[in-house]
């Protein structure tokens, strides 16, 4: 018998963990997940976008529009920062998998943490000021940027099937 042929590779596996983490986000507009991995393929941190611990998801706004204090932007922690804060070890030389290219604020945290590579799926904010600043910072710090081109369009998780 030969090994199974249609298994996912490491990049797809870790991006899948990031996407699964995004499913924890309460944000009605944008759900983002992140997964940090060591050079020897060990997950050391995951995160998703959401309010800081101890802050009620029901007491803060989720609006995208309007003034700053009445929008989510004043209160939500991004997936990348949460993954860094949730990490279990020094992140020097690690790779972060994220389904949306990091903003400039997250880029600063990624650089400061020692992460050396970002693997991302979408760059939908390309050429915005935040995206341009992010790429300028990441390039200056020699952080490798790589857009993932997965072999699969989707993976299905089945909680009812055994083996």
DSSP file (Angstrom, degrees, kcal/mol; ACC not computed):
  #  RESIDUE AA STRUCTURE BP1 BP2  ACC     N-H-->O    O-->H-N    N-H-->O    O-->H-N    TCO  KAPPA ALPHA  PHI   PSI    X-CA   Y-CA   Z-CA
    1    1 A X              0   0    0      0, 0.0     2,-0.2     0, 0.0     0, 0.0   0.000 360.0 360.0 360.0 137.4    0.0    0.0    0.0
    2    2 A X        -     0   0    0      1,-0.1     3,-0.1     0, 0.0     2,-0.0  -0.539 360.0 -92.7 -92.2 160.5    1.3    3.5   -0.9
    3    3 A X        -     0   0    0     -2,-0.2    -1,-0.1     1,-0.1     2,-0.1  -0.325  54.4 -85.3 -67.5 157.5    1.0    6.6    1.3
    4    4 A X        -     0   0    0      1,-0.1     3,-0.3     2,-0.1    -1,-0.1  -0.390  37.4-156.5 -63.0 139.2   -2.0    8.8    0.8
    5    5 A X  S    S+     0   0    0      1,-0.2    -1,-0.1    -3,-0.1     2,-0.1   0.747  77.8  60.8 -94.4 -26.4   -1.4   11.3   -2.1
    6    6 A X  S    S+     0   0    0      2,-0.0    -1,-0.2     0, 0.0     2,-0.1  -0.114  70.5 133.2-102.0  39.0   -3.8   14.2   -1.3
    7    7 A X        -     0   0    0     -3,-0.3     2,-0.2    -2,-0.1     0, 0.0  -0.467  59.7-105.1 -82.1 159.4   -2.5   15.3    2.1
    8    8 A X        -     0   0    0     -2,-0.1    -1,-0.1     1,-0.1     2,-0.1  -0.555  31.0-125.7 -84.0 150.1   -1.8   19.0    2.9
    9    9 A X     >  -     0   0    0     -2,-0.2     4,-2.4     1,-0.1     5,-0.1  -0.298  34.4 -92.5 -85.7 177.4    1.7   20.3    3.1
   10   10 A X  H  > S+     0   0    0      1,-0.2     4,-2.8     2,-0.2     5,-0.3   0.900 124.6  51.9 -59.6 -44.2    3.2   22.2    6.0
   11   11 A X  H  > S+     0   0    0      1,-0.2     4,-2.4     2,-0.2    -1,-0.2   0.927 112.6  45.3 -59.9 -44.6    2.3   25.7    4.7
   12   12 A X  H  > S+     0   0    0      2,-0.2     4,-2.2     1,-0.2    -1,-0.2   0.874 112.1  53.1 -67.4 -36.4   -1.3   24.6    4.2
   13   13 A X  H  X S+     0   0    0     -4,-2.4     4,-1.8     2,-0.2    -2,-0.2   0.959 113.1  41.5 -61.6 -51.7   -1.4   22.9    7.6
   14   14 A X  H  X S+     0   0    0     -4,-2.8     4,-1.8     1,-0.2    -2,-0.2   0.861 114.7  50.9 -69.6 -34.7   -0.2   26.0    9.5
   15   15 A X  H  X S+     0   0    0     -4,-2.4     4,-2.7    -5,-0.3    -1,-0.2   0.876 107.6  55.4 -66.6 -35.6   -2.4   28.4    7.4
   16   16 A X  H  X S+     0   0    0     -4,-2.2     4,-2.7    -5,-0.2    -2,-0.2   0.889 105.4  51.0 -61.4 -39.4   -5.3   26.1    8.2
   17   17 A X  H  X S+     0   0    0     -4,-1.8     4,-2.4     2,-0.2    -1,-0.2   0.904 110.7  49.6 -63.6 -40.7   -4.6   26.5   11.9
   18   18 A X  H  X S+     0   0    0     -4,-1.8     4,-1.8     2,-0.2    -2,-0.2   0.931 112.6  46.5 -62.5 -45.8   -4.6   30.3   11.4
   19   19 A X  H  X S+     0   0    0     -4,-2.7     4,-0.8     1,-0.2    -2,-0.2   0.902 112.0  50.6 -64.8 -41.2   -7.9   30.1    9.5
   20   20 A X  H >< S+     0   0    0     -4,-2.7     3,-0.9     1,-0.2     4,-0.2   0.903 108.3  53.2 -62.8 -40.5   -9.4   27.9   12.2
   21   21 A X  H >< S+     0   0    0     -4,-2.4     3,-2.0     1,-0.2     4,-0.3   0.871 100.2  62.0 -61.0 -36.9   -8.2   30.3   14.8
   22   22 A X  H >< S+     0   0    0     -4,-1.8     3,-1.7     1,-0.3    -1,-0.2   0.771  87.8  72.3 -60.9 -25.2  -10.0   33.1   13.0
   23   23 A X  T << S+     0   0    0     -3,-0.9    -1,-0.3    -4,-0.8    -2,-0.2   0.652  88.4  63.1 -65.8 -13.9  -13.3   31.3   13.5
   24   24 A X  T <  S+     0   0    0     -3,-2.0    -1,-0.3    -4,-0.2    -2,-0.2   0.641  79.6 109.3 -81.7 -15.7  -13.0   32.3   17.2
   25   25 A X    <   -     0   0    0     -3,-1.7    25,-0.1    -4,-0.3     6,-0.0  -0.358  55.4-159.6 -66.2 137.8  -13.3   36.0   16.3
   26   26 A X        +     0   0    0     23,-0.4     2,-0.3    -2,-0.1    -1,-0.1   0.467  54.1 121.8 -91.6  -4.5  -16.5   37.8   17.2
   27   27 A X        -     0   0    0     22,-0.5    -2,-0.1     3,-0.2    22,-0.1  -0.431  53.4-155.0 -63.6 121.7  -15.9   40.6   14.7
   28   28 A X  S    S+     0   0    0     -2,-0.3    -1,-0.2     1,-0.2     3,-0.1   0.707  87.9  38.0 -73.3 -17.5  -18.9   40.5   12.3
   29   29 A X  S    S+     0   0    0      1,-0.3     2,-0.4    33,-0.2    -1,-0.2   0.851 122.6  19.3-100.8 -41.8  -16.9   42.1    9.4
   30   30 A X        -     0   0    0      2,-0.0     2,-0.5    19,-0.0    -1,-0.3  -0.984  54.6-171.3-139.7 123.5  -13.4   40.6    9.4
   31   31 A X        +     0   0    0     -2,-0.4     2,-0.4    -3,-0.1    -9,-0.1  -0.971  15.2 176.9-115.6 122.0  -12.1   37.5   11.1
   32   32 A X        -     0   0    0     -2,-0.5    17,-1.5   -10,-0.2     2,-0.3  -0.964   7.1-169.8-126.6 140.9   -8.3   37.0   11.0
   33   33 A X  E     -A   48   0A   0     -2,-0.4    66,-1.3    15,-0.2     2,-0.3  -0.916   2.1-163.4-127.7 157.1   -6.2   34.3   12.5
   34   34 A X  E     -AB  47  98A   0     13,-2.5    13,-2.0    -2,-0.3     2,-0.4  -0.990   4.5-168.9-140.3 147.2   -2.5   33.8   13.0
   35   35 A X  E     -AB  46  97A   0     62,-2.3    62,-3.2    -2,-0.3     2,-0.4  -0.987  10.5-153.4-138.6 124.7   -0.2   30.9   13.8
   36   36 A X  E     -AB  45  96A   0      9,-3.4     8,-2.7    -2,-0.4     9,-1.1  -0.858  16.1-173.1-104.6 134.1    3.5   31.2   14.8
   37   37 A X  E     -AB  43  95A   0     58,-3.0    58,-2.7    -2,-0.4     6,-0.2  -0.965  19.4-128.5-131.9 139.0    5.8   28.3   14.0
   38   38 A X    >   -     0   0    0      4,-2.6     3,-1.9    -2,-0.4     4,-0.2  -0.325  38.6-100.4 -75.5 165.5    9.4   27.5   14.9
   39   39 A X  T 3  S+     0   0    0      1,-0.3    -1,-0.1     2,-0.1    55,-0.1   0.771 124.5  57.4 -58.7 -24.9   11.9   26.6   12.2
   40   40 A X  T 3  S-     0   0    0      2,-0.1    -1,-0.3     1,-0.0    -2,-0.1   0.082 124.8-101.0 -96.9  25.5   11.5   22.9   13.2
   41   41 A X  S <  S+     0   0    0     -3,-1.9     2,-0.5     1,-0.2    -2,-0.1   0.828  73.7 141.7  68.9  38.0    7.7   23.1   12.5
   42   42 A X        -     0   0    0     -4,-0.2    -4,-2.6     2,-0.0     2,-0.4  -0.946  50.7-127.6-111.2 129.5    6.4   23.5   16.1
   43   43 A X  E     +A   37   0A   0     -2,-0.5    -6,-0.2    -6,-0.2     3,-0.1  -0.614  33.8 167.0 -75.2 126.9    3.4   25.7   16.8
   44   44 A X  E     +     0   0A   0     -8,-2.7    44,-2.1    -2,-0.4    45,-0.3   0.390  61.0  15.0-122.5  -0.5    4.3   28.2   19.5
   45   45 A X  E     -A   36   0A   0     -9,-1.1    -9,-3.4    42,-0.2    -1,-0.3  -0.881  52.3-177.9-171.8 140.9    1.5   30.7   19.3
   46   46 A X  E     +A   35   0A   0     -2,-0.3     2,-0.3   -11,-0.2   -11,-0.2  -0.963  14.3 162.0-135.9 155.9   -2.0   31.3   17.8
   47   47 A X  E     -A   34   0A   0    -13,-2.0   -13,-2.5    -2,-0.3     2,-0.3  -0.987  18.6-158.1-164.5 166.4   -4.3   34.2   17.9
   48   48 A X  E     -A   33   0A   0     -2,-0.3     2,-0.3   -15,-0.2   -15,-0.2  -0.937  41.0 -83.8-144.4 164.5   -7.3   35.9   16.3
   49   49 A X  S    S+     0   0    0    -17,-1.5   -22,-0.5    -2,-0.3   -23,-0.4  -0.572  71.4 113.6 -77.6 131.1   -8.7   39.4   16.2
   50   50 A X  E     -E   77   0B   0     27,-2.1    27,-3.2    -2,-0.3     3,-0.1  -0.980  64.6 -59.4-176.5 177.5  -10.8   40.3   19.3
   51   51 A X  E     -E   76   0B   0     -2,-0.3    25,-0.2    25,-0.2     3,-0.1  -0.344  64.6 -89.0 -71.9 155.1  -11.1   42.4   22.4
   52   52 A X    >   -     0   0    0     23,-0.6     3,-2.0     1,-0.1    -1,-0.1  -0.244  59.0 -79.8 -60.0 153.7   -8.5   42.2   25.1
   53   53 A X  T 3  S+     0   0    0      1,-0.3    -1,-0.1    -3,-0.1     3,-0.1  -0.254 119.2  25.4 -54.2 137.3   -9.0   39.6   27.8
   54   54 A X  T 3  S+     0   0    0      1,-0.3     2,-0.5    -3,-0.1    -1,-0.3   0.320  93.9 112.5  89.2  -8.4  -11.5   40.8   30.4
   55   55 A X  S <  S-     0   0    0     -3,-2.0    -1,-0.3    -4,-0.0     2,-0.2  -0.870  71.4-119.3 -99.8 127.2  -13.3   43.2   28.0
   56   56 A X    >>  -     0   0    0     -2,-0.5     3,-1.1     1,-0.1     4,-0.5  -0.431   5.5-145.0 -70.9 131.5  -16.9   42.1   27.2
   57   57 A X  T 34 S+     0   0    0      1,-0.2    -1,-0.1    -2,-0.2     3,-0.1   0.677 102.1  54.2 -64.4 -17.5  -17.6   41.5   23.5
   58   58 A X  T 34 S+     0   0    0      1,-0.2    -1,-0.2     3,-0.0    -2,-0.1   0.578 102.7  54.6 -93.3 -12.0  -21.1   42.9   24.2
   59   59 A X  T <4 S+     0   0    0     -3,-1.1     2,-0.3     2,-0.1    -2,-0.2   0.482  98.7  65.2-104.0  -3.6  -20.0   46.3   25.7
   60   60 A X  S  < S-     0   0    0     -4,-0.5    12,-0.1    -3,-0.1    10,-0.1  -0.884  86.8-102.4-120.5 151.9  -17.7   47.6   22.9
   61   61 A X        -     0   0    0     -2,-0.3    14,-0.1     8,-0.2    10,-0.1  -0.349  18.7-168.3 -74.2 151.5  -18.6   48.6   19.3
   62   62 A X        +     0   0    0      8,-0.1   -33,-0.2     9,-0.1    -1,-0.1   0.217  46.2 129.3-115.3   8.6  -18.0   46.4   16.3
   63   63 A X        -     0   0    0      7,-0.3     9,-2.7     1,-0.1    10,-0.4  -0.332  45.7-160.7 -68.3 146.1  -18.7   49.2   13.8
   64   64 A X  S    S+     0   0    0      7,-0.2     2,-0.2     8,-0.1    -1,-0.1   0.717  74.8  56.9 -92.5 -28.0  -16.2   49.9   11.0
   65   65 A X  S    S+     0   0    0      5,-0.1     2,-0.1     7,-0.0     7,-0.1  -0.526  80.4  48.7-102.7 167.0  -17.6   53.4   10.3
   66   66 A X  S    S-     0   0    0     -2,-0.2     5,-0.1     5,-0.1     0, 0.0  -0.401  94.9 -21.0  99.6-176.4  -18.0   56.4   12.4
   67   67 A X    >   -     0   0    0     -2,-0.1     3,-1.5     1,-0.1     0, 0.0  -0.265  68.8-106.0 -69.6 157.9  -15.8   58.2   14.8
   68   68 A X  G >  S+     0   0    0      1,-0.3     3,-1.6     2,-0.2     6,-0.6   0.857 116.0  51.7 -52.5 -47.8  -12.8   56.4   16.3
   69   69 A X  G 3  S+     0   0    0      1,-0.3    -1,-0.3     4,-0.1    -8,-0.2   0.665 111.0  49.1 -70.6 -15.3  -14.2   55.9   19.8
   70   70 A X  G <  S+     0   0    0     -3,-1.5     2,-0.3   -10,-0.1    -7,-0.3   0.085 102.7  77.5-109.4  22.1  -17.4   54.4   18.5
   71   71 A X  S X  S-     0   0    0     -3,-1.6     3,-1.0   -10,-0.1     4,-0.2  -0.849  87.8-113.2-124.7 164.5  -15.6   51.9   16.1
   72   72 A X  G >> S+     0   0    0     -9,-2.7     4,-2.4    -2,-0.3     3,-1.9   0.740 102.8  80.0 -65.6 -23.3  -13.9   48.6   16.7
   73   73 A X  G 34 S+     0   0    0    -10,-0.4    -1,-0.2     1,-0.3    -4,-0.1   0.725  87.6  55.2 -64.0 -22.5  -10.5   50.1   15.7
   74   74 A X  G <4 S+     0   0    0     -3,-1.0    -1,-0.3    -6,-0.6    -2,-0.1   0.660 122.1  24.5 -79.2 -15.3  -10.0   51.7   19.1
   75   75 A X  T <4 S+     0   0    0     -3,-1.9   -23,-0.6    -4,-0.2     2,-0.3   0.683  90.8  98.0-127.0 -25.4  -10.5   48.4   21.0
   76   76 A X  E  <  -E   51   0B   0     -4,-2.4     2,-0.4   -25,-0.2   -25,-0.2  -0.534  55.7-144.1 -82.3 134.8   -9.7   45.3   19.0
   77   77 A X  E     -E   50   0B   0    -27,-3.2   -27,-2.1    -2,-0.3     2,-0.1  -0.807  26.9-120.8 -89.5 134.9   -6.3   43.5   19.2
   78   78 A X     >  -     0   0    0     -2,-0.4     4,-2.3   -29,-0.2     5,-0.2  -0.337  19.2-111.9 -76.0 159.3   -5.2   42.0   15.9
   79   79 A X  H  > S+     0   0    0      1,-0.2     4,-2.6     2,-0.2   -45,-0.2   0.869 114.8  55.0 -57.9 -41.4   -4.5   38.3   15.4
   80   80 A X  H  > S+     0   0    0      2,-0.2     4,-2.2     1,-0.2    -1,-0.2   0.925 109.5  46.0 -62.3 -45.5   -0.8   38.8   14.9
   81   81 A X  H  > S+     0   0    0      1,-0.2     4,-2.8     2,-0.2     5,-0.2   0.920 112.9  50.5 -64.2 -43.2   -0.4   40.6   18.3
   82   82 A X  H  X S+     0   0    0     -4,-2.3     4,-2.1     1,-0.2    -2,-0.2   0.905 109.7  50.5 -62.0 -40.5   -2.5   38.1   20.1
   83   83 A X  H  < S+     0   0    0     -4,-2.6     4,-0.4     2,-0.2    -1,-0.2   0.910 112.2  47.8 -63.3 -41.1   -0.4   35.2   18.6
   84   84 A X  H >< S+     0   0    0     -4,-2.2     3,-1.1     1,-0.2    -2,-0.2   0.936 113.9  46.3 -63.3 -46.5    2.8   37.0   19.8
   85   85 A X  H 3< S+     0   0    0     -4,-2.8    -1,-0.2     1,-0.3    -2,-0.2   0.795 113.7  49.7 -67.6 -28.0    1.3   37.6   23.2
   86   86 A X  T 3< S+     0   0    0     -4,-2.1    -1,-0.3    -5,-0.2    -2,-0.2   0.449  86.2 124.9 -86.9  -1.4    0.1   34.0   23.5
   87   87 A X    <   -     0   0    0     -3,-1.1   -42,-0.2    -4,-0.4    -3,-0.1  -0.186  52.9-151.0 -66.5 153.4    3.5   32.5   22.4
   88   88 A X  S    S+     0   0    0    -44,-2.1     2,-0.3     2,-0.1    -1,-0.1   0.375  71.2  16.9-105.5   1.5    5.2   30.0   24.5
   89   89 A X  S    S-     0   0    0    -45,-0.3     2,-0.1     0, 0.0    -2,-0.0  -0.948  98.5 -56.9-158.2 176.7    8.8   30.7   23.6
   90   90 A X        -     0   0    0     -2,-0.3    -2,-0.1     1,-0.1    24,-0.1  -0.425  43.1-151.0 -61.0 136.5   11.3   33.2   22.1
   91   91 A X    >   +     0   0    0     22,-0.5     3,-2.4    -2,-0.1    25,-0.2   0.347  44.8 136.8 -99.5   6.2   10.1   33.9   18.6
   92   92 A X  T 3  S+     0   0    0      1,-0.3    23,-0.2    23,-0.1    22,-0.1  -0.340  80.9   7.8 -57.1 124.5   13.5   34.7   17.0
   93   93 A X  T 3  S+     0   0    0     21,-2.4    -1,-0.3     1,-0.3    22,-0.2   0.462  99.9 134.4  84.5   2.1   13.6   33.0   13.6
   94   94 A X    <   -     0   0    0     -3,-2.4    22,-2.4    20,-0.2    23,-1.2  -0.284  50.2-129.3 -80.2 168.1   10.0   31.9   13.6
   95   95 A X  E     -Bc  37 117A   0    -58,-2.7   -58,-3.0    21,-0.2     2,-0.5  -0.946  12.9-150.4-115.5 138.1    7.4   32.2   10.8
   96   96 A X  E     -Bc  36 118A   0     21,-2.6    23,-2.8    -2,-0.4     2,-0.5  -0.952   4.7-156.9-110.6 129.8    4.0   33.7   11.3
   97   97 A X  E     +Bc  35 119A   0    -62,-3.2   -62,-2.3    -2,-0.5     2,-0.3  -0.906  21.9 166.4-101.5 127.4    1.1   32.4    9.1
   98   98 A X  E     -Bc  34 120A   0     21,-2.5    23,-1.0    -2,-0.5   -64,-0.2  -0.999  37.8-141.5-144.9 140.0   -1.8   34.9    8.7
   99   99 A X  E    S+     0   0A   0    -66,-1.3    23,-2.1    -2,-0.3     2,-0.4   0.667  92.0  44.9 -79.9 -13.2   -4.7   35.0    6.4
  100  100 A X  E    S- c   0 122A   0    -67,-0.3    23,-0.2    21,-0.2    -1,-0.1  -0.998  98.2-103.2-130.1 131.7   -4.6   38.8    5.9
  101  101 A X        -     0   0    0     21,-2.6    24,-0.1    -2,-0.4    -2,-0.1  -0.232  50.7-101.6 -53.4 135.5   -1.4   40.7    5.3
  102  102 A X        -     0   0    0      1,-0.1    -1,-0.1     4,-0.1    32,-0.1  -0.255  29.6-125.1 -66.7 143.8   -0.4   42.5    8.5
  103  103 A X     >  -     0   0    0     -3,-0.1     4,-2.3     1,-0.1     5,-0.1  -0.187  36.2 -94.4 -73.5 175.1   -1.0   46.2    9.1
  104  104 A X  H  > S+     0   0    0      1,-0.2     4,-1.7     2,-0.2     5,-0.1   0.849 124.9  53.7 -65.0 -34.7    1.8   48.6   10.1
  105  105 A X  H  > S+     0   0    0      1,-0.2     4,-1.5     2,-0.2    -1,-0.2   0.925 111.8  44.4 -66.2 -43.3    1.1   48.2   13.8
  106  106 A X  H  > S+     0   0    0      1,-0.2     4,-2.8     2,-0.2    -2,-0.2   0.862 107.2  60.6 -67.7 -35.2    1.3   44.5   13.6
  107  107 A X  H  X S+     0   0    0     -4,-2.3     4,-2.6     1,-0.2    -1,-0.2   0.906 103.0  51.7 -57.9 -41.6    4.5   44.8   11.5
  108  108 A X  H  X S+     0   0    0     -4,-1.7     4,-2.6     1,-0.2    -1,-0.2   0.920 111.7  46.0 -62.1 -43.4    6.2   46.6   14.3
  109  109 A X  H  X S+     0   0    0     -4,-1.5     4,-1.8     2,-0.2    -2,-0.2   0.889 111.9  51.5 -66.9 -38.8    5.2   43.8   16.8
  110  110 A X  H  X>S+     0   0    0     -4,-2.8     5,-1.3     2,-0.2     4,-0.8   0.934 112.7  45.5 -62.2 -46.7    6.3   41.1   14.4
  111  111 A X  H ><5S+     0   0    0     -4,-2.6     3,-1.1     1,-0.2    -2,-0.2   0.946 113.0  49.4 -61.9 -49.2    9.7   42.8   13.9
  112  112 A X  H 3<5S+     0   0    0     -4,-2.6    -1,-0.2     1,-0.3    -2,-0.2   0.808 106.9  56.5 -62.9 -29.8   10.2   43.4   17.6
  113  113 A X  H 3<5S-     0   0    0     -4,-1.8   -22,-0.5    -5,-0.2    -1,-0.3   0.693 113.6-115.6 -76.7 -17.7    9.4   39.8   18.4
  114  114 A X  T <<5 +     0   0    0     -3,-1.1   -21,-2.4    -4,-0.8   -20,-0.2   0.474  57.4 157.4  96.1   2.8   12.1   38.4   16.1
  115  115 A X      < -     0   0    0     -5,-1.3    -1,-0.3   -23,-0.2   -20,-0.2  -0.414  22.8-167.6 -60.9 135.1    9.8   36.7   13.6
  116  116 A X        +     0   0    0    -22,-2.4    28,-2.7   -25,-0.2     2,-0.3   0.554  60.5  37.8-107.8 -10.0   11.7   36.4   10.4
  117  117 A X  E     -cd  95 144A   0    -23,-1.2   -21,-2.6    26,-0.2     2,-0.5  -1.000  54.9-160.1-146.2 142.6    9.0   35.4    7.8
  118  118 A X  E     -cd  96 145A   0     26,-3.0    28,-2.4    -2,-0.3     2,-0.5  -0.988   6.3-169.6-119.4 125.0    5.4   36.1    7.1
  119  119 A X  E     +cd  97 146A   0    -23,-2.8   -21,-2.5    -2,-0.5     2,-0.3  -0.972  20.3 172.0-111.1 125.2    3.3   33.8    5.1
  120  120 A X  E     -cd  98 147A   0     26,-2.0    28,-3.1    -2,-0.5   -21,-0.2  -0.888  32.9-156.0-133.8 160.0    0.0   35.3    4.1
  121  121 A X  E    S+     0   0A   0    -23,-1.0     2,-0.3    -2,-0.3   -21,-0.2   0.863  77.5  35.5 -96.7 -59.1   -3.0   34.5    1.9
  122  122 A X  E     -c  100   0A   0    -23,-2.1   -21,-2.6   -24,-0.1    -1,-0.2  -0.770  42.1-179.2-107.4 142.8   -4.7   37.9    1.1
  123  123 A X    >   +     0   0    0     -2,-0.3     3,-2.0   -23,-0.2   -23,-0.1  -0.352  30.7 147.8-124.9  49.1   -3.2   41.3    0.5
  124  124 A X  T 3   +     0   0    0      1,-0.3    -1,-0.1     3,-0.0   -24,-0.0   0.674  68.7  54.2 -66.1 -17.2   -6.6   43.0    0.0
  125  125 A X  T >  S+     0   0    0     -3,-0.1     3,-2.1   -24,-0.1     6,-0.4   0.159  78.0 151.8 -99.8  19.0   -5.4   46.3    1.5
  126  126 A X  T <   +     0   0    0     -3,-2.0     3,-0.1     1,-0.3     4,-0.1  -0.188  66.2  16.4 -51.0 137.0   -2.4   46.5   -0.9
  127  127 A X  T 3  S+     0   0    0      1,-0.3    -1,-0.3     2,-0.1     2,-0.1   0.467  91.6 127.7  73.9   5.2   -1.3   50.1   -1.6
  128  128 A X  S <> S-     0   0    0     -3,-2.1     4,-2.8     1,-0.1    -1,-0.3  -0.483  76.1-106.8 -77.1 164.1   -3.2   51.6    1.3
  129  129 A X  H  > S+     0   0    0      1,-0.2     4,-2.6     2,-0.2     5,-0.2   0.919 120.6  48.5 -58.6 -45.1   -1.1   53.8    3.6
  130  130 A X  H  > S+     0   0    0      1,-0.2     4,-2.4     2,-0.2    -1,-0.2   0.911 113.6  46.8 -62.2 -42.9   -1.0   51.2    6.4
  131  131 A X  H  > S+     0   0    0     -6,-0.4     4,-2.5     2,-0.2    -2,-0.2   0.901 112.4  49.5 -66.2 -42.6    0.0   48.4    4.0
  132  132 A X  H  X S+     0   0    0     -4,-2.8     4,-2.1     2,-0.2    -2,-0.2   0.919 112.9  47.0 -63.3 -44.1    2.7   50.6    2.4
  133  133 A X  H  X S+     0   0    0     -4,-2.6     4,-2.5    -5,-0.2    -2,-0.2   0.902 111.1  53.0 -63.7 -40.8    4.1   51.5    5.8
  134  134 A X  H  X S+     0   0    0     -4,-2.4     4,-2.8     1,-0.2     5,-0.2   0.943 110.9  45.1 -58.8 -50.1    4.0   47.8    6.8
  135  135 A X  H  X S+     0   0    0     -4,-2.5     4,-2.5     1,-0.2     5,-0.2   0.866 111.3  53.5 -64.9 -36.4    5.9   46.6    3.8
  136  136 A X  H  X S+     0   0    0     -4,-2.1     4,-2.0    -5,-0.2    -1,-0.2   0.932 113.1  43.4 -63.2 -45.4    8.5   49.4    4.2
  137  137 A X  H  X S+     0   0    0     -4,-2.5     4,-1.8     2,-0.2    -2,-0.2   0.944 115.3  47.9 -63.2 -49.4    9.1   48.4    7.8
  138  138 A X  H  <>S+     0   0    0     -4,-2.8     5,-2.8     1,-0.2    -2,-0.2   0.880 112.8  48.1 -63.6 -39.6    9.2   44.7    7.1
  139  139 A X  H ><5S+     0   0    0     -4,-2.5     3,-1.3    -5,-0.2    -1,-0.2   0.897 109.8  52.6 -66.8 -39.9   11.6   45.1    4.2
  140  140 A X  H 3<5S+     0   0    0     -4,-2.0    -2,-0.2     1,-0.3    -1,-0.2   0.841 111.7  46.6 -63.8 -32.3   13.9   47.4    6.2
  141  141 A X  T 3<5S-     0   0    0     -4,-1.8    -1,-0.3    -5,-0.1    -2,-0.2   0.356 114.2-119.0 -91.1   5.3   14.0   44.7    8.9
  142  142 A X  T < 5 +     0   0    0     -3,-1.3     2,-0.5     1,-0.2    -3,-0.2   0.837  53.3 162.9  59.9  36.0   14.7   41.9    6.3
  143  143 A X      < -     0   0    0     -5,-2.8   -26,-0.2    -6,-0.1    -1,-0.2  -0.771  39.6-123.7 -83.8 126.5   11.5   40.0    7.2
  144  144 A X  E     -d  117   0A   0    -28,-2.7   -26,-3.0    -2,-0.5     2,-0.4  -0.510  23.4-156.9 -73.1 135.2   10.7   37.6    4.4
  145  145 A X  E     +d  118   0A   0     -2,-0.2     2,-0.4   -28,-0.2   -26,-0.2  -0.957  15.7 172.9-116.4 130.2    7.2   38.0    2.8
  146  146 A X  E     -d  119   0A   0    -28,-2.4   -26,-2.0    -2,-0.4     2,-0.5  -0.954  23.3-146.4-143.4 119.9    5.6   35.1    1.0
  147  147 A X  E     -d  120   0A   0     -2,-0.4     2,-0.3   -28,-0.2   -26,-0.2  -0.741  26.9-129.5 -85.2 127.4    2.1   34.9   -0.4
  148  148 A X        -     0   0    0    -28,-3.1     2,-0.6    -2,-0.5    -1,-0.0  -0.581  17.1-166.1 -80.3 133.8    0.8   31.3   -0.1
  149  149 A X        -     0   0    0     -2,-0.3   -28,-0.1     0, 0.0    -1,-0.1  -0.828  22.9-154.3-114.8  87.8   -0.7   29.7   -3.2
  150  150 A X        -     0   0    0     -2,-0.6  -142,-0.0     1,-0.1    -2,-0.0  -0.217  19.2-136.3 -69.2 153.5   -2.5   26.7   -1.7
  151  151 A X  S    S+     0   0    0      2,-0.0     2,-0.3  -142,-0.0    -1,-0.1   0.740  89.9  56.6 -74.5 -24.6   -3.2   23.5   -3.7
  152  152 A X        -     0   0    0      1,-0.1     3,-0.1     3,-0.0    -2,-0.1  -0.847  64.0-154.5-112.9 144.2   -6.7   23.3   -2.2
  153  153 A X  S    S+     0   0    0     -2,-0.3     2,-0.3     1,-0.3    -1,-0.1   0.793  83.5   1.4 -80.9 -31.0   -9.5   25.9   -2.3
  154  154 A X        -     0   0    0      2,-0.0     2,-0.4     0, 0.0    -1,-0.3  -0.992  55.6-152.6-153.3 156.8  -11.0   24.5    0.9
  155  155 A X        -     0   0    0     -2,-0.3     2,-0.5    -3,-0.1    -3,-0.0  -0.981  20.2-142.1-126.8 142.8  -10.6   21.9    3.5
  156  156 A X        -     0   0    0     -2,-0.4     2,-0.5     2,-0.0    -2,-0.0  -0.909   4.0-153.4-111.3 130.9  -13.6   20.4    5.4
  157  157 A X        -     0   0    0     -2,-0.5     2,-0.6     2,-0.0    -2,-0.0  -0.892   9.5-164.9 -99.0 128.9  -13.5   19.6    9.1
  158  158 A X        -     0   0    0     -2,-0.5     3,-0.3     1,-0.1    -2,-0.0  -0.947  11.9-176.5-118.4 111.3  -16.0   16.9   10.1
  159  159 A X  S    S+     0   0    0     -2,-0.6    -1,-0.1     1,-0.2    -2,-0.0   0.516  82.4  55.4 -83.4  -5.2  -16.6   16.6   13.8
  160  160 A X  S    S+     0   0    0      2,-0.0     2,-0.4     0, 0.0    -1,-0.2   0.607  87.4  87.9-102.1 -15.0  -18.9   13.5   13.4
  161  161 A X        -     0   0    0     -3,-0.3     2,-0.6     2,-0.0    -3,-0.1  -0.704  65.3-146.3 -91.4 135.0  -16.5   11.2   11.5
  162  162 A X              0   0    0     -2,-0.4    -3,-0.0     1,-0.2    -2,-0.0  -0.896 360.0 360.0-101.4 116.4  -14.2    8.9   13.4
  163  163 A X              0   0    0     -2,-0.6    -1,-0.2     0, 0.0    -2,-0.0   0.498 360.0 360.0  61.1 360.0  -10.8    8.3   11.6
